[in-house]
Amino acid sequence: MNHTPSATPATASTPASIPLPHHLSLTEAARLIADRALSPVDLTTSVLDRIAAVEGKAGAYVTVTAEAALASAAQAEREIAAGRHRGPLHGVPVALKDLIDVAGVPTTASSRVRDGHTPDADAAVTERLRAAGAVLTGKTHTHEFAYGLTTPQTRNAWSPEHVAGGSSGGSAAAVAAGTATFALGTDTGGSIRVPAALNHVVGLKPTYGLVPRHGVTSLSWSLDHVGPITRTAGDAALVLQALAGHDPRDPASLDRPHEDYTRALGKPVTGLRIGVPVNYYFDRVQPQVAAAVRAAVDALTALGATAVPVHVPMTEYVHAAQWGHMVPEATAYHQDTLRAVPDLYSDEVRMLLEAGEFFPATDYIRAQRTRTLMHQAWLQLFDGTGHIDGTDAPSSTAHHGHDGIGRPGSTVHHDGIDVLAAPTVPATAARADQTTFTWSDGSTESVSDAYVRLSAPANLTGFPALSLPVGFDDQGLPIGMQLIGRPLAESTLLQLGHAYETAHRPVPQIAPA
């Protein structure tokens, strides 16, 4: 930690009616700042004081930029007082995963390999946050080079004996603990959504190419995404509004008109069709997780949405296709440093990178072909024109023998869906020393394989996915549901997420100190 705040500079006073500004969501803080009812300096100081109080046991941050944050907050306050309000992120504290470059601040990727690496330019998303007036509080831990699903340096915000999830575990734990009002993470196989689910916060993986990745350390360039981690779906819409848009420095960046992602918030969800899988997504899932997700779907149908049982195609290829892309691409990215300084990598990451040296090119090509077929099959799933169980029967006429939320019951026809609803991860947070899960059928699965299993399909297809908190298990550990949409359907995901949390948001929203 670089600095600890000592005192609040002279600023416009924040009313006593807001005793704990670090508890505020981005939406709440933005409204109060715009109304001159909350000082950006007071908000930032509250967040920095919270970092000083809990970071010792949380381990969310690699670097805390307290002095720079207070200076930025003071500048924001002056601009707003002068009538130059830049929008909802102006004066609001943000933490960035330590893969995202900030000029003059180290980017370590939580690895000894990057000791002393300080970029001289901002990443594209950092540039956009600066332009929006956000206040950077620091850089958060990642699983080393994002190559894992637990983030060992960071503890779960709700239980320090349990993992925070990864690889964006530091960002999710910071938002959950109140040490950042919002944060950015990256998602290659679920690395935004997994820690969001395990820490009771919201995580959005946008459509592939919607948010530029220039200046972001890569794990697997054809699977990498950058996105927000927030306390509410409405917050995520505000952040995505600032981040989305073409950047020619990212070859995968989509060149398309900018959309208003806040426009659908608060609109009725009547008529939206929610696909609930009858295969794969509820297999080998803890009963309390499955029950909470089904209850959340029930809550959305009570608001007017329609639940539709669906069969998800090509799920038997997910594991092979995910690793078939990630392993060789990660090794190619690290090839020079792996050969120059292999001992600086952790044993776990070095083993994975060295394994990639022996990955056949033919397998990589097969993985690419599989992903293309999977993308097409998922488009057909959403359109209602796909096939079921490898037969020639179109899904619009197939009988699934399940009711509207995927339980055994009446016959339902599938005429297309707007979103797919499923558990984000099959289990709540593992203990820090836990290596496997044991399922009801007697099978075992590594923690990493379990956590990536349900999130990877959205990376392979590039479809957007939103993880929402939907409750807690009997140990008090958070449970998450993910909503997956067709490409560029972020507004629909956020509309449904906002509707759910407005009516049924589990409380409390901030983890205890």
Sequence and secondary structure as in RCSB ss.txt:
>XXXX:A:sequence
MNHTPSATPATASTPASIPLPHHLSLTEAARLIADRALSPVDLTTSVLDRIAAVEGKAGAYVTVTAEAALASAAQ
AEREIAAGRHRGPLHGVPVALKDLIDVAGVPTTASSRVRDGHTPDADAAVTERLRAAGAVLTGKTHTHEFAYGLT
TPQTRNAWSPEHVAGGSSGGSAAAVAAGTATFALGTDTGGSIRVPAALNHVVGLKPTYGLVPRHGVTSLSWSLDH
VGPITRTAGDAALVLQALAGHDPRDPASLDRPHEDYTRALGKPVTGLRIGVPVNYYFDRVQPQVAAAVRAAVDAL
TALGATAVPVHVPMTEYVHAAQWGHMVPEATAYHQDTLRAVPDLYSDEVRMLLEAGEFFPATDYIRAQRTRTLMH
QAWLQLFDGTGHIDGTDAPSSTAHHGHDGIGRPGSTVHHDGIDVLAAPTVPATAARADQTTFTWSDGSTESVSDA
YVRLSAPANLTGFPALSLPVGFDDQGLPIGMQLIGRPLAESTLLQLGHAYETAHRPVPQIAPA
>XXXX:A:secstr
         S     TT S GGGS HHHHHHHHHTTSS HHHHHHHHHHHHHHHHHHH  EEEE HHHHHHHHHH
HHHHHHTT    TTTT EEEEETTB BTTB   TTSGGGTT   SS  HHHHHHHHTT EEEEEE  SGGG SSS
 TTSB SS TTBB  SSSHHHHHHHHHTS SEEEEEESSSTTHHHHHHHT EEEE  TTSS  TTB  S TTT E
EEEEESSHHHHHHHHHHH S  TTSTT        TTTTTT   TT EEEEESSSTTTT  HHHHHHHHHHHHHH
HHTT EEEEE  TTGGGHHHHHHHHHHHHHHHHHHHHHHH GGGS HHHHHHHHHHTT  HHHHHHHHHHHHHHH
HHHHHHHHT  BSTTSS BTTT    B TTSSB S       SEEEEESSSSS  BTT  EEE TTS EEEHHHH
HHHTTHHHHHH   EEEEEEEE TTS EEEEEEEESTT HHHHHHHHHHHHHHH  S  S   
